[in-house]
Amino acid sequence: MSTVFTKIIEGRIPGRFAWADETCVVFASINPITDGHMLVVPRQEVAKFTSADDALLARLMSVAKIIGQAVERAFDSPRAALLVAGFEIPHLHLHVLPAWGEAELSFTNARAEVPGTELDAATERVRAALRELGHGAAVPVAPGSPALA
């Protein structure tokens, strides 16, 4: 049975994509803790990070670092945070978000029902920062598709 993330990757559920490569995609969280909260998700369904092979984890961390640099730039934050939990969806994913302090890094701070226009704007800021950082080849042409260029 496909996870909700697989359905997003396959285009059966809409997503706001900032990054796509052969191994993973990055899209905006619909329940962001902060503006610019992105999810790094492997295309392959892996239930949890402790079940992933080392090569996949290395690639996800490499992409998370790049996304972290982009959210720092896009939102002028002093740091990017990386959270791995995965209780709500059994498909490995890394949360990368701009951070100003540890107090806000709680899923209890996640906002529900964020207007699509806000999610679109935050995603576009990350996409622009990725281009500025020299990663334009990994930014999907259409923000609503994870298709490789």
C-alpha beads as a LAMMPS data file, in Angstrom:
LAMMPS data file: protein, C-alpha beads

149 atoms
148 bonds

1 atom types
1 bond types

-500.0 500.0 xlo xhi
-500.0 500.0 ylo yhi
-500.0 500.0 zlo zhi

Masses

1 110.0

Atoms # bond

1 1 1 0.000 0.000 0.000
2 1 1 1.429 3.370 -1.024
3 1 1 2.194 5.977 1.591
4 1 1 0.887 9.514 1.327
5 1 1 4.423 10.576 0.396
6 1 1 4.523 8.082 -2.475
7 1 1 1.199 9.492 -3.660
8 1 1 2.674 13.014 -3.563
9 1 1 5.774 11.883 -5.467
10 1 1 3.598 10.140 -8.066
11 1 1 1.405 13.246 -8.467
12 1 1 -1.755 11.621 -7.088
13 1 1 -1.766 14.189 -4.254
14 1 1 -0.517 17.743 -4.867
15 1 1 2.863 18.774 -3.526
16 1 1 5.069 21.866 -3.576
17 1 1 8.500 20.684 -4.741
18 1 1 11.780 22.492 -4.225
19 1 1 14.142 19.662 -5.249
20 1 1 14.089 16.455 -7.259
21 1 1 16.764 13.952 -8.159
22 1 1 16.819 10.255 -8.918
23 1 1 16.995 9.302 -5.224
24 1 1 14.818 11.813 -3.410
25 1 1 12.527 14.795 -3.538
26 1 1 12.013 17.797 -1.282
27 1 1 8.621 19.356 -0.781
28 1 1 6.967 21.760 1.644
29 1 1 5.370 20.456 4.819
30 1 1 1.640 21.196 4.866
31 1 1 1.930 21.577 8.659
32 1 1 5.023 23.760 8.960
33 1 1 6.697 24.495 12.261
34 1 1 8.225 27.584 10.619
35 1 1 7.902 29.099 7.157
36 1 1 10.250 27.182 4.876
37 1 1 9.753 23.823 6.613
38 1 1 10.760 21.255 3.966
39 1 1 10.660 17.454 3.891
40 1 1 13.460 15.429 2.298
41 1 1 11.856 12.168 1.175
42 1 1 13.351 9.209 -0.671
43 1 1 11.490 8.061 -3.765
44 1 1 11.865 4.525 -2.437
45 1 1 9.450 3.594 0.333
46 1 1 11.487 2.937 3.469
47 1 1 9.517 2.879 6.711
48 1 1 12.099 4.449 9.030
49 1 1 15.636 5.756 8.976
50 1 1 17.030 2.763 10.843
51 1 1 15.811 0.527 7.994
52 1 1 17.512 2.540 5.235
53 1 1 20.775 1.446 3.707
54 1 1 23.836 3.597 4.302
55 1 1 24.024 4.905 0.728
56 1 1 20.450 6.173 0.866
57 1 1 20.999 7.818 4.252
58 1 1 24.180 9.474 2.983
59 1 1 22.335 10.900 -0.029
60 1 1 19.424 12.140 2.084
61 1 1 21.828 13.856 4.505
62 1 1 23.714 15.453 1.624
63 1 1 20.477 16.848 0.194
64 1 1 19.294 17.915 3.679
65 1 1 22.499 19.936 4.068
66 1 1 21.882 21.720 0.755
67 1 1 18.246 22.381 1.689
68 1 1 19.440 23.650 5.076
69 1 1 21.741 26.131 3.367
70 1 1 18.859 27.232 1.153
71 1 1 16.408 27.783 4.027
72 1 1 19.031 29.729 5.979
73 1 1 19.482 31.989 2.961
74 1 1 15.814 32.236 2.027
75 1 1 14.592 33.060 5.539
76 1 1 17.693 34.787 6.935
77 1 1 17.895 32.320 9.803
78 1 1 21.064 31.728 11.810
79 1 1 20.669 27.946 11.541
80 1 1 18.782 25.210 9.804
81 1 1 17.314 22.472 11.975
82 1 1 17.083 18.810 11.076
83 1 1 14.448 16.619 12.724
84 1 1 13.804 12.941 12.160
85 1 1 10.697 11.472 13.758
86 1 1 8.445 9.713 11.300
87 1 1 5.651 8.601 13.592
88 1 1 2.839 10.079 11.522
89 1 1 3.779 8.582 8.127
90 1 1 5.685 5.292 7.747
91 1 1 7.908 6.630 4.954
92 1 1 11.347 7.919 5.924
93 1 1 11.562 11.704 5.801
94 1 1 13.837 14.398 7.161
95 1 1 12.382 17.698 8.353
96 1 1 14.612 20.656 7.420
97 1 1 13.549 24.095 8.588
98 1 1 14.947 27.520 9.335
99 1 1 15.572 27.926 13.061
100 1 1 16.197 30.791 15.437
101 1 1 16.206 28.759 18.663
102 1 1 15.484 25.374 20.155
103 1 1 12.161 26.361 21.732
104 1 1 10.333 26.413 18.395
105 1 1 11.645 22.992 17.320
106 1 1 8.646 21.040 18.490
107 1 1 5.928 19.434 16.438
108 1 1 3.464 21.008 18.889
109 1 1 4.316 24.275 17.092
110 1 1 3.239 22.901 13.705
111 1 1 0.542 25.003 12.075
112 1 1 -2.476 23.352 10.487
113 1 1 -4.513 24.727 7.615
114 1 1 -1.818 27.071 6.329
115 1 1 -3.110 28.859 3.218
116 1 1 -1.746 27.443 -0.013
117 1 1 -0.507 30.860 -1.040
118 1 1 1.784 30.954 2.025
119 1 1 3.130 27.459 1.302
120 1 1 3.676 28.415 -2.351
121 1 1 5.564 31.580 -1.385
122 1 1 7.784 29.773 1.126
123 1 1 8.558 27.019 -1.384
124 1 1 9.424 29.546 -4.067
125 1 1 11.846 31.289 -1.680
126 1 1 13.629 27.967 -1.126
127 1 1 13.647 27.228 -4.868
128 1 1 15.163 30.665 -5.575
129 1 1 17.818 30.164 -2.888
130 1 1 18.716 26.764 -4.359
131 1 1 19.242 28.405 -7.747
132 1 1 21.368 31.158 -6.168
133 1 1 23.494 28.490 -4.462
134 1 1 24.164 26.783 -7.785
135 1 1 21.700 23.904 -7.499
136 1 1 19.273 25.013 -10.207
137 1 1 19.573 21.711 -12.066
138 1 1 17.833 19.963 -9.156
139 1 1 14.997 22.501 -8.917
140 1 1 11.990 21.077 -10.769
141 1 1 10.731 23.266 -13.608
142 1 1 7.198 23.134 -12.222
143 1 1 6.807 23.498 -8.435
144 1 1 3.865 21.077 -8.507
145 1 1 5.870 18.240 -10.044
146 1 1 8.880 16.192 -8.906
147 1 1 9.745 15.326 -12.510
148 1 1 13.412 15.389 -13.356
149 1 1 14.276 17.998 -15.989

Bonds

1 1 1 2
2 1 2 3
3 1 3 4
4 1 4 5
5 1 5 6
6 1 6 7
7 1 7 8
8 1 8 9
9 1 9 10
10 1 10 11
11 1 11 12
12 1 12 13
13 1 13 14
14 1 14 15
15 1 15 16
16 1 16 17
17 1 17 18
18 1 18 19
19 1 19 20
20 1 20 21
21 1 21 22
22 1 22 23
23 1 23 24
24 1 24 25
25 1 25 26
26 1 26 27
27 1 27 28
28 1 28 29
29 1 29 30
30 1 30 31
31 1 31 32
32 1 32 33
33 1 33 34
34 1 34 35
35 1 35 36
36 1 36 37
37 1 37 38
38 1 38 39
39 1 39 40
40 1 40 41
41 1 41 42
42 1 42 43
43 1 43 44
44 1 44 45
45 1 45 46
46 1 46 47
47 1 47 48
48 1 48 49
49 1 49 50
50 1 50 51
51 1 51 52
52 1 52 53
53 1 53 54
54 1 54 55
55 1 55 56
56 1 56 57
57 1 57 58
58 1 58 59
59 1 59 60
60 1 60 61
61 1 61 62
62 1 62 63
63 1 63 64
64 1 64 65
65 1 65 66
66 1 66 67
67 1 67 68
68 1 68 69
69 1 69 70
70 1 70 71
71 1 71 72
72 1 72 73
73 1 73 74
74 1 74 75
75 1 75 76
76 1 76 77
77 1 77 78
78 1 78 79
79 1 79 80
80 1 80 81
81 1 81 82
82 1 82 83
83 1 83 84
84 1 84 85
85 1 85 86
86 1 86 87
87 1 87 88
88 1 88 89
89 1 89 90
90 1 90 91
91 1 91 92
92 1 92 93
93 1 93 94
94 1 94 95
95 1 95 96
96 1 96 97
97 1 97 98
98 1 98 99
99 1 99 100
100 1 100 101
101 1 101 102
102 1 102 103
103 1 103 104
104 1 104 105
105 1 105 106
106 1 106 107
107 1 107 108
108 1 108 109
109 1 109 110
110 1 110 111
111 1 111 112
112 1 112 113
113 1 113 114
114 1 114 115
115 1 115 116
116 1 116 117
117 1 117 118
118 1 118 119
119 1 119 120
120 1 120 121
121 1 121 122
122 1 122 123
123 1 123 124
124 1 124 125
125 1 125 126
126 1 126 127
127 1 127 128
128 1 128 129
129 1 129 130
130 1 130 131
131 1 131 132
132 1 132 133
133 1 133 134
134 1 134 135
135 1 135 136
136 1 136 137
137 1 137 138
138 1 138 139
139 1 139 140
140 1 140 141
141 1 141 142
142 1 142 143
143 1 143 144
144 1 144 145
145 1 145 146
146 1 146 147
147 1 147 148
148 1 148 149
